[in-house]
Amino acid sequence: MKKNMLRIPLVLISLALIISGIRWMISDEPWMLDQVANEERLHMTFTDLLSVDENFTLSGYLTQIYRFLGLYVVGIGMFLLAFSSEKTLKIPFVRTRIYCVLGSLLIVNLIVAYNWIPNSHFIYVMWAALILFIISLYAHINISWNETD
């Protein structure tokens, strides 16, 4: 049971990252996936922003930036998934490093999101990931792997 509490939350976080990244990579207008929060941050609508003649290349640039973001998010999700195998998670110092990095990323992302895009629906996804992280971290703290060094 504790092994599942350790691994399953990490796999779910990985899958959420991979799906989010793929959405940004395949969307025709990926900045519209969080339209309300982005427009609030810009203090104007995308229609107004993109209708200015000087901004005629902006949509292509935004698409490029979001595709790179999607690529990195998919990469992080795949990396976490690769290190979420039962065999890998039996190694205490690997688990500790995974939790340090993942915890730092989740907390920093929440802080940045609340400061820059406080009305983003992605904040709910980050809170869900943080809850899964805490469940897995709890299992990490309480698990007893019968290991010999």
SESE-624128 format. One record per atom (N, C-alpha, C): residue number from 1; residue in one letter; x, y, z. Coordinates in steps of 0.001 Angstrom, whole numbers, plus 524288, in hexadecimal, padded with zeros to 5 digits. Layout:
ATOM pos code     x     y     z
ATOM NUM    A     X     Y     Z
...
END
This chain:
ATOM pos code     x     y     z
ATOM   1    M 80331 7FB50 80000
ATOM   1    M 80000 80000 80000
ATOM   1    M 80358 804EA 80000
ATOM   2    K 80755 80505 80373
ATOM   2    K 80AB5 809A6 803AE
ATOM   2    K 80DCB 80A5C 7FEA5
ATOM   3    K 80F25 805F9 7FC1D
ATOM   3    K 811EB 8065D 7F722
ATOM   3    K 80E78 80901 7F314
ATOM   4    N 80964 807BD 7F32B
ATOM   4    N 805C0 80A4A 7EF90
ATOM   4    N 8051C 8100E 7F0E3
ATOM   5    M 804F2 8114E 7F5F5
ATOM   5    M 8048B 816C9 7F792
ATOM   5    M 8096B 819CC 7F615
ATOM   6    L 80DAA 81728 7F57F
ATOM   6    L 81290 81997 7F3ED
ATOM   6    L 812A8 81A82 7EE09
ATOM   7    R 81149 81696 7EB1E
ATOM   7    R 811FA 816AC 7E571
ATOM   7    R 80D6B 8190F 7E274
ATOM   8    I 808A4 817A0 7E3B1
ATOM   8    I 80419 81948 7E098
ATOM   8    I 80392 81F3C 7E053
ATOM   9    P 80435 8221F 7E4A4
ATOM   9    P 803E1 827D1 7E427
ATOM   9    P 807F7 82A17 7E070
ATOM  10    L 80CAD 827F2 7E081
ATOM  10    L 810BA 829DD 7DCF0
ATOM  10    L 80F56 828AD 7D742
ATOM  11    V 80D28 8241A 7D64F
ATOM  11    V 80B75 822B6 7D101
ATOM  11    V 8070D 8265B 7CF3A
ATOM  12    L 80362 8278D 7D2B0
ATOM  12    L 7FF14 82B10 7D155
ATOM  12    L 80108 83096 7D030
ATOM  13    I 804CA 8327A 7D346
ATOM  13    I 80727 83795 7D231
ATOM  13    I 809D7 8377A 7CCE3
ATOM  14    S 80CA7 83346 7CBD2
ATOM  14    S 80F57 832B2 7C6C8
ATOM  14    S 80B7D 832EC 7C23F
ATOM  15    L 8073E 82FFD 7C2BB
ATOM  15    L 80354 82FE4 7BE8A
ATOM  15    L 800C3 83536 7BDD4
ATOM  16    A 7FFBA 837FE 7C21D
ATOM  16    A 7FD7D 83D44 7C1B2
ATOM  16    A 8013D 840EB 7BEDF
ATOM  17    L 80643 8407E 7C011
ATOM  17    L 80A2B 843BA 7BD62
ATOM  17    L 80A67 8426B 7B793
ATOM  18    I 80A7D 83D70 7B650
ATOM  18    I 80AD0 83BCE 7B0D8
ATOM  18    I 80605 83D9F 7ADD2
ATOM  19    I 80168 83CF4 7B00A
ATOM  19    I 7FC93 83E96 7AD5D
ATOM  19    I 7FC75 84485 7ACAF
ATOM  20    S 7FDE9 8476F 7B0CC
ATOM  20    S 7FE02 84D2A 7B061
ATOM  20    S 801D2 84EEE 7AC2D
ATOM  21    G 8066B 84C98 7AC35
ATOM  21    G 80A55 84E02 7A84D
ATOM  21    G 8088E 84CDD 7A2C6
ATOM  22    I 80627 8485C 7A208
ATOM  22    I 80434 846FA 79CD2
ATOM  22    I 80003 84AD5 79B1B
ATOM  23    R 7FCA2 84C6C 79EBB
ATOM  23    R 7F88A 85048 79D6A
ATOM  23    R 7FAFE 85550 79B6F
ATOM  24    W 7FF22 85738 79E0C
ATOM  24    W 801BE 85BFB 79C4E
ATOM  24    W 8046D 85B27 7970A
ATOM  25    M 8065E 85684 7961B
ATOM  25    M 80931 85583 7913E
ATOM  25    M 8058F 854FE 78C84
ATOM  26    I 800DC 852FA 78D3F
ATOM  26    I 7FD7F 851F1 788B5
ATOM  26    I 7F945 85612 787DC
ATOM  27    S 7F888 85991 78B99
ATOM  27    S 7F479 85D8A 78B11
ATOM  27    S 7F5FD 8618D 786ED
ATOM  28    D 7F22A 8632D 783CE
ATOM  28    D 7F325 8673C 77FD9
ATOM  28    D 7F449 86C7F 78268
ATOM  29    E 7F1B7 86D94 786B4
ATOM  29    E 7F288 87266 789A6
ATOM  29    E 7F344 870F9 78F6C
ATOM  30    P 7F7DD 86F0B 790D1
ATOM  30    P 7F89F 86D02 7961B
ATOM  30    P 7F7FF 87112 79A68
ATOM  31    W 7F8D9 875FB 79947
ATOM  31    W 7F830 87A10 79D37
ATOM  31    W 7F275 87AB3 79EC6
ATOM  32    M 7EEEC 878B7 79B88
ATOM  32    M 7E95B 87906 79CB6
ATOM  32    M 7E7A2 874CC 7A099
ATOM  33    L 7EB03 87108 7A1BB
ATOM  33    L 7E9AB 86D05 7A58E
ATOM  33    L 7E907 86F5F 7AB02
ATOM  34    D 7EB57 873E1 7ABCD
ATOM  34    D 7EACF 876B2 7B0BC
ATOM  34    D 7E97C 87C6A 7AF91
ATOM  35    Q 7E5B0 87D18 7AC28
ATOM  35    Q 7E456 8823E 7AA13
ATOM  35    Q 7E315 88641 7AE49
ATOM  36    V 7DFAF 884F8 7B1DF
ATOM  36    V 7DDFA 888C8 7B5D1
ATOM  36    V 7E29B 88ACD 7B8FB
ATOM  37    A 7E5D3 88742 7BAFC
ATOM  37    A 7EA4C 888D8 7BE30
ATOM  37    A 7EE46 88BEF 7BAF5
ATOM  38    N 7EF32 88A45 7B61D
ATOM  38    N 7F2F1 88D07 7B2CE
ATOM  38    N 7F106 8927E 7B16B
ATOM  39    E 7EC14 892FD 7B019
ATOM  39    E 7E9F3 8981F 7AEC0
ATOM  39    E 7E9DB 89BB4 7B382
ATOM  40    E 7E8D4 89981 7B80B
ATOM  40    E 7E900 89C98 7BCD7
ATOM  40    E 7EE86 89E9B 7BDC2
ATOM  41    R 7F257 89B52 7BCE1
ATOM  41    R 7F7D9 89CDC 7BD8E
ATOM  41    R 7F96D 8A113 7B9A7
ATOM  42    L 7F773 8A0B9 7B4D8
ATOM  42    L 7F8C1 8A480 7B0C8
ATOM  42    L 7F59E 8A993 7B129
ATOM  43    H 7F152 8A96C 7B3FF
ATOM  43    H 7EDA7 8ADD2 7B459
ATOM  43    H 7EB4C 8AF27 7AF06
ATOM  44    M 7EAB5 8AB3C 7ABC4
ATOM  44    M 7E817 8ABD6 7A6B3
ATOM  44    M 7E6C2 8A673 7A491
ATOM  45    T 7E331 8A64A 7A0EC
ATOM  45    T 7E1C0 8A144 79E9B
ATOM  45    T 7E5B7 89FC8 79A69
ATOM  46    F 7E5D7 89AD5 79929
ATOM  46    F 7E94A 8991B 794EF
ATOM  46    F 7E77F 89B50 78FBA
ATOM  47    T 7E267 89BFF 78F21
ATOM  47    T 7E05D 89E58 78A51
ATOM  47    T 7E2AB 8A3C5 789A2
ATOM  48    D 7E29C 8A6EA 78DCD
ATOM  48    D 7E4E6 8AC31 78D88
ATOM  48    D 7EAC3 8ABEE 78CA3
ATOM  49    L 7ED5C 8A888 78F66
ATOM  49    L 7F308 8A814 78EFF
ATOM  49    L 7F4B8 8A677 78984
ATOM  50    L 7F20A 8A29D 7875A
ATOM  50    L 7F3A1 8A08B 7823A
ATOM  50    L 7F1A2 8A3CE 77DB0
ATOM  51    S 7EDFF 8A76E 77EB3
ATOM  51    S 7EBF1 8AAAE 77A74
ATOM  51    S 7EF6E 8AF5C 77945
ATOM  52    V 7F323 8B093 77CAC
ATOM  52    V 7F6C7 8B4DC 77BC6
ATOM  52    V 7FA81 8B337 7776D
ATOM  53    D 7FB13 8B6A0 7737B
ATOM  53    D 7FE52 8B54F 76EEF
ATOM  53    D 803DE 8B3C0 77053
ATOM  54    E 80624 8B658 7743F
ATOM  54    E 80B8B 8B524 775C3
ATOM  54    E 80C0E 8AFAE 77820
ATOM  55    N 807C4 8AD5D 779BB
ATOM  55    N 807E1 8A83E 77C45
ATOM  55    N 80658 8A3CB 77897
ATOM  56    F 806CF 8A49B 7737F
ATOM  56    F 804ED 8A0A5 76FCF
ATOM  56    F 807D9 89B7D 77032
ATOM  57    T 80C9A 89B75 77244
ATOM  57    T 80F84 8968A 772E9
ATOM  57    T 80F1D 89453 77871
ATOM  58    L 80C55 89706 77BD1
ATOM  58    L 80C10 8956F 78145
ATOM  58    L 8099A 89011 78207
ATOM  59    S 80583 88ED8 77F21
ATOM  59    S 802FF 889BA 77FD6
ATOM  59    S 806C1 88549 77E86
ATOM  60    G 809E4 885EF 77A82
ATOM  60    G 80DCF 881F4 77934
ATOM  60    G 811E9 8816C 77D78
ATOM  61    Y 8137B 885E0 77F9E
ATOM  61    Y 81752 885D5 783D8
ATOM  61    Y 81516 88333 788B7
ATOM  62    L 81047 88487 78A2A
ATOM  62    L 80DCB 8821F 78EB9
ATOM  62    L 80D36 87C38 78DFA
ATOM  63    T 80BB5 87AA3 78946
ATOM  63    T 80B34 8750E 78825
ATOM  63    T 81073 87253 788EE
ATOM  64    Q 8149C 874B6 786EF
ATOM  64    Q 819DB 8727C 7877B
ATOM  64    Q 81B66 871FE 78D39
ATOM  65    I 81A8D 87616 79044
ATOM  65    I 81BFA 8760F 795D2
ATOM  65    I 818EA 871DF 798C7
ATOM  66    Y 813C7 87198 797C4
ATOM  66    Y 8108D 86DB4 79A7B
ATOM  66    Y 811E8 86827 798C7
ATOM  67    R 8137D 86769 793E6
ATOM  67    R 8150D 86229 79233
ATOM  67    R 81A0B 8607A 794FE
ATOM  68    F 81DB5 86424 795A1
ATOM  68    F 8226D 862E2 7989F
ATOM  68    F 82108 861C7 79E50
ATOM  69    L 81D81 864E0 7A090
ATOM  69    L 81BB8 863D5 7A5DD
ATOM  69    L 8195D 85E61 7A633
ATOM  70    G 81605 85D12 7A27C
ATOM  70    G 813A1 857E7 7A257
ATOM  70    G 817AD 8539A 7A1F0
ATOM  71    L 81B9B 8546D 79EB0
ATOM  71    L 81FC4 85094 79E13
ATOM  71    L 8229B 84FAA 7A33C
ATOM  72    Y 823E6 853E2 7A601
ATOM  72    Y 82694 85352 7AAFF
ATOM  72    Y 82316 850D8 7AF20
ATOM  73    V 81E1F 85221 7AF27
ATOM  73    V 81A87 84FCA 7B2F1
ATOM  73    V 819F4 849F2 7B1D5
ATOM  74    V 81981 8487A 7ACE2
ATOM  74    V 81958 842EB 7AB7E
ATOM  74    V 81E68 84044 7AD3C
ATOM  75    G 822D1 842D5 7AC4C
ATOM  75    G 827DD 840A3 7ADD8
ATOM  75    G 82845 83FCA 7B3B4
ATOM  76    I 82680 84392 7B6C2
ATOM  76    I 8269A 84305 7BC77
ATOM  76    I 822FF 83E91 7BE22
ATOM  77    G 81E61 83E47 7BBB9
ATOM  77    G 81ABE 83A06 7BCF3
ATOM  77    G 81CFD 834B8 7BBA5
ATOM  78    M 81F90 83448 7B724
ATOM  78    M 821EC 82F4A 7B59C
ATOM  78    M 82685 82DED 7B924
ATOM  79    F 82982 831E5 7BAA2
ATOM  79    F 82DED 83108 7BE27
ATOM  79    F 82BFD 82F02 7C36A
ATOM  80    L 827F6 83184 7C586
ATOM  80    L 825C3 82FC4 7CA81
ATOM  80    L 82377 82A51 7C9FC
ATOM  81    L 820D2 82944 7C5B0
ATOM  81    L 81E94 82413 7C4D0
ATOM  81    L 822DB 81FEB 7C492
ATOM  82    A 82729 8213D 7C203
ATOM  82    A 82B86 81D8F 7C191
ATOM  82    A 82DE1 81C45 7C6EC
ATOM  83    F 82DCA 8200E 7CA7D
ATOM  83    F 82FFE 81F2F 7CFB0
ATOM  83    F 82BDF 81D92 7D3AE
ATOM  84    S 82739 81C39 7D1DB
ATOM  84    S 82309 81A96 7D55F
ATOM  84    S 82231 814B4 7D54E
ATOM  85    S 825EB 811DC 7D34C
ATOM  85    S 8255F 80C28 7D359
ATOM  85    S 82639 80A34 7D8EA
ATOM  86    E 823F2 805BC 7DA11
ATOM  86    E 82471 80387 7DF54
ATOM  86    E 82A26 80285 7E0B0
ATOM  87    K 82D1D 800A8 7DCE0
ATOM  87    K 8329D 7FF77 7DDCC
ATOM  87    K 835B6 8046B 7DF15
ATOM  88    T 834BB 80895 7DC39
ATOM  88    T 83785 80D7E 7DD2F
ATOM  88    T 83600 80FDC 7E267
ATOM  89    L 83100 80F87 7E3B5
ATOM  89    L 82F22 811E0 7E890
ATOM  89    L 830CF 80EE4 7ED6B
ATOM  90    K 8331C 80A54 7ECC5
ATOM  90    K 83530 80777 7F143
ATOM  90    K 83A4D 809D0 7F32D
ATOM  91    I 83CA2 80D38 7F01F
ATOM  91    I 841AA 80F94 7F187
ATOM  91    I 84092 814AA 7F47C
ATOM  92    P 84192 814B3 7F994
ATOM  92    P 8400D 8193B 7FCD3
ATOM  92    P 8423C 81E79 7FAF5
ATOM  93    F 8473D 81EBF 7F985
ATOM  93    F 84969 823CF 7F805
ATOM  93    F 8472B 825B5 7F2CF
ATOM  94    V 8458E 82216 7EF73
ATOM  94    V 842F5 823A8 7EA90
ATOM  94    V 83D9C 825FD 7EBD4
ATOM  95    R 83ABA 82358 7EF38
ATOM  95    R 8359C 8256A 7F0E8
ATOM  95    R 83639 82AD7 7F338
ATOM  96    T 83A09 82B71 7F6A9
ATOM  96    T 83AE1 8307A 7F936
ATOM  96    T 83BE5 834C1 7F531
ATOM  97    R 83F0C 83396 7F15C
ATOM  97    R 84034 83780 7ED49
ATOM  97    R 83B69 838B3 7E9F8
ATOM  98    I 83876 834B8 7E8B8
ATOM  98    I 8339D 8358C 7E5C3
ATOM  98    I 83000 8392B 7E8D4
ATOM  99    Y 82F53 8382B 7EDD8
ATOM  99    Y 82BCD 83B59 7F108
ATOM  99    Y 82DD4 840E9 7F1AE
ATOM 100    C 832E5 84192 7F23C
ATOM 100    C 83518 846DD 7F2B1
ATOM 100    C 83418 84A04 7EDBA
ATOM 101    V 83534 847AD 7E947
ATOM 101    V 83481 84A73 7E451
ATOM 101    V 82EBE 84B57 7E32C
ATOM 102    L 82B96 84745 7E38E
ATOM 102    L 8260B 847BB 7E250
ATOM 102    L 8234B 84B73 7E618
ATOM 103    G 82476 84B02 7EB1D
ATOM 103    G 82220 84E8D 7EEF0
ATOM 103    G 82391 85434 7EDDA
ATOM 104    S 82883 85520 7ECA9
ATOM 104    S 82A40 85A75 7EB65
ATOM 104    S 82768 85C8C 7E699
ATOM 105    L 8270A 8595A 7E28F
ATOM 105    L 82450 85B05 7DDC8
ATOM 105    L 81E9B 85C4E 7DEDB
ATOM 106    L 81BF3 858FA 7E1BD
ATOM 106    L 8166C 859DA 7E2D2
ATOM 106    L 81591 85ED7 7E5FF
ATOM 107    I 818B8 85F9C 7EA01
ATOM 107    I 81812 8643A 7ED52
ATOM 107    I 81960 86935 7EA57
ATOM 108    V 81DAD 86937 7E77E
ATOM 108    V 81F24 86DE0 7E475
ATOM 108    V 81B0D 86F00 7E042
ATOM 109    N 81918 86AEF 7DDA6
ATOM 109    N 8150D 86BBF 7D9B1
ATOM 109    N 8101D 86E14 7DC0D
ATOM 110    L 80E92 86C52 7E0A3
ATOM 110    L 809FD 86E92 7E33C
ATOM 110    L 80AE5 8744E 7E4A3
ATOM 111    I 80F6F 8758E 7E6A7
ATOM 111    I 810A8 87AFF 7E80C
ATOM 111    I 81081 87E6D 7E32B
ATOM 112    V 81302 87CB0 7DF03
ATOM 112    V 81313 87FAD 7DA1D
ATOM 112    V 80D8D 8803F 7D7F5
ATOM 113    A 80A92 87C0D 7D7FF
ATOM 113    A 8053D 87C3B 7D5ED
ATOM 113    A 801E2 8800D 7D903
ATOM 114    Y 80227 87FE2 7DE2D
ATOM 114    Y 7FF07 88384 7E158
ATOM 114    Y 800B5 8892D 7E085
ATOM 115    N 805AA 88A0B 7DF58
ATOM 115    N 80785 88F61 7DE67
ATOM 115    N 80656 89155 7D8E9
ATOM 116    W 806BA 88DF0 7D4FE
ATOM 116    W 8063D 88FB6 7CF95
ATOM 116    W 800FD 88E83 7CD17
ATOM 117    I 7FEC3 88A05 7CE59
ATOM 117    I 7F9C1 8888A 7CBEC
ATOM 117    I 7F61C 88642 7D016
ATOM 118    P 7F483 88976 7D3DD
ATOM 118    P 7F18F 88772 7D857
ATOM 118    P 7EC40 88517 7D700
ATOM 119    N 7EA1A 88643 7D280
ATOM 119    N 7E504 8840C 7D113
ATOM 119    N 7E57F 87F83 7CD3F
ATOM 120    S 7EA1A 87D5B 7CCD8
ATOM 120    S 7EAF9 87900 7C945
ATOM 120    S 7E8AC 873F3 7CB72
ATOM 121    H 7E62A 87107 7C80D
ATOM 121    H 7E437 86BE7 7C9B1
ATOM 121    H 7E8B1 8680D 7CA9A
ATOM 122    F 7ED4B 86949 7C8A6
ATOM 122    F 7F1C7 865E1 7C97D
ATOM 122    F 7F368 865BF 7CF41
ATOM 123    I 7F1D9 869B1 7D241
ATOM 123    I 7F301 869AF 7D7D9
ATOM 123    I 7F063 86506 7DA7A
ATOM 124    Y 7EBA5 863B4 7D8C4
ATOM 124    Y 7E8F5 85F1F 7DAF4
ATOM 124    Y 7EBE9 85A16 7D9AD
ATOM 125    V 7EE03 859D9 7D4FB
ATOM 125    V 7F11F 85547 7D36D
ATOM 125    V 7F609 854EE 7D6D0
ATOM 126    M 7F875 85975 7D7D1
ATOM 126    M 7FD27 8597C 7DB18
ATOM 126    M 7FBEF 857E4 7E0B5
ATOM 127    W 7F77B 859A0 7E2D6
ATOM 127    W 7F5F3 85804 7E81B
ATOM 127    W 7F4EC 85224 7E846
ATOM 128    A 7F264 8501A 7E442
ATOM 128    A 7F16F 84A71 7E409
ATOM 128    A 7F69F 8477F 7E3E6
ATOM 129    A 7FA55 84977 7E0D2
ATOM 129    A 7FF7F 846FE 7E092
ATOM 129    A 80240 8475B 7E5DC
ATOM 130    L 801AA 84BC3 7E88D
ATOM 130    L 8041E 84C5D 7EDAB
ATOM 130    L 801C1 84893 7F1A4
ATOM 131    I 7FCB1 847C4 7F16E
ATOM 131    I 7FA2B 843FF 7F4F1
ATOM 131    I 7FC2C 83E7B 7F3D2
ATOM 132    L 7FC83 83D14 7EECE
ATOM 132    L 7FEB0 837F7 7ED64
ATOM 132    L 80459 8377C 7EF3D
ATOM 133    F 80745 83BAC 7EE9A
ATOM 133    F 80CB4 83BC7 7F05E
ATOM 133    F 80D03 83AC0 7F640
ATOM 134    I 809AD 83D49 7F94F
ATOM 134    I 809B5 83CA6 7FEFE
ATOM 134    I 80857 8370C 80084
ATOM 135    I 80497 834B4 7FDBF
ATOM 135    I 80342 82F31 7FEC3
ATOM 135    I 807FF 82BB8 7FDD7
ATOM 136    S 80AA1 82CA1 7F983
ATOM 136    S 80F32 8297C 7F83E
ATOM 136    S 813A9 82A92 7FC11
ATOM 137    L 81460 82F7B 7FD7E
ATOM 137    L 81873 830DA 80144
ATOM 137    L 81762 82E55 80694
ATOM 138    Y 81283 82E38 8082F
ATOM 138    Y 81101 82B9E 80D0F
ATOM 138    Y 8128B 825D2 80CE4
ATOM 139    A 81172 82355 80877
ATOM 139    A 812EE 81DD0 807E3
ATOM 139    A 818DB 81D38 80809
ATOM 140    H 81B9A 820DE 8059C
ATOM 140    H 82155 820C3 80595
ATOM 140    H 82370 82108 80B27
ATOM 141    I 82137 8247B 80E4A
ATOM 141    I 82307 8252E 813A7
ATOM 141    I 821E8 82050 816EF
ATOM 142    N 81D67 81DE5 8160C
ATOM 142    N 81BB1 81985 81963
ATOM 142    N 81D15 81419 81747
ATOM 143    I 81F38 813E4 812AF
ATOM 143    I 82013 80EAA 8105D
ATOM 143    I 824F1 80C0D 812B0
ATOM 144    S 824BA 80715 812E9
ATOM 144    S 82931 8041D 814D4
ATOM 144    S 82AD5 80058 8107E
ATOM 145    W 82EF8 801C1 80DD4
ATOM 145    W 8310D 7FE40 809C3
ATOM 145    W 83523 7FACB 80C61
ATOM 146    N 83490 7F60F 80C53
ATOM 146    N 8384A 7F283 80EDD
ATOM 146    N 83D2D 7F22F 80B8A
ATOM 147    E 84063 7F637 80C18
ATOM 147    E 84516 7F691 808F0
ATOM 147    E 849E8 7F5AC 80C43
ATOM 148    T 84DDB 7F41B 809A8
ATOM 148    T 852F6 7F3D8 80C31
ATOM 148    T 8569F 7F73C 80901
ATOM 149    D 859C3 7FA47 80BB8
ATOM 149    D 85D66 7FDC3 808F6
ATOM 149    D 86295 7FB3A 80808
END
